[in-house]
Amino acid sequence: MIDAFEIHALKPEDLPAYKALRDLMLTAHEDAFTSDALGESGRSAASYRFRLPQANGNGTLFTLCAWVGAEMVGAITCERDDRAKVAHIGHIVGMMVRDDMQGQGLGNALLKTALNLARADGRLEQLILTVTSSNHGAVRLYARVGFVRYGTLPRAIKLPVPPGETGHPVYLDKDLMVCPLR
């Protein structure tokens, strides 16, 4: 069990650690993320600046990072669109907790902190997210903090056949989940 961890908002100086965590998670869990490891590996740490809060309130509202000592071990981002008809909906994206830190309350703490910040924002009435349907642990975690499945997007992710191998691509469904804030 983790003795102590900290959660704070992503800062520009955290971008290299964020990229390292993201690259690790994309490589280890190709079925859990819409982004792919190969496509993201060539990006620079600075290219993730869009995960920092946007001054105009459109785009990223916040990215939270979980730290154990000097190591970033988890992250979650909340985004929103400022178009009038959808400005009340926040989007949770990029939720990740390093494998060796899972099952110790970090994901729950990140989600609850994100929910509190979203509620305090005042503009948001609900949060939505997508999660690979077969990722049962993540689905249970989201449900525990108040998310409810409202649909499934069949074949949302297409995993290609690895180079040099034969067969068919693997398709994965995504659960669509919502959490009312008010």
Secondary structure, DSSP 8 states (H G I E B T S, - for coil): --S--EEEE--GGGHHHHHHHHHHHHHH-TTT-SS-HHHHHTS-GGGGGGGS--TTSSEEEEEEEEEETTEEEEEEEEEE--STTTTTEEEEEEEEE-GGGTTSSHHHHHHHHHHHHHHHHSS-SEEEEEEETT-HHHHHHHHHTT-EEEEEEEEEEEE---TT--S--EEEEEEEEEEE--
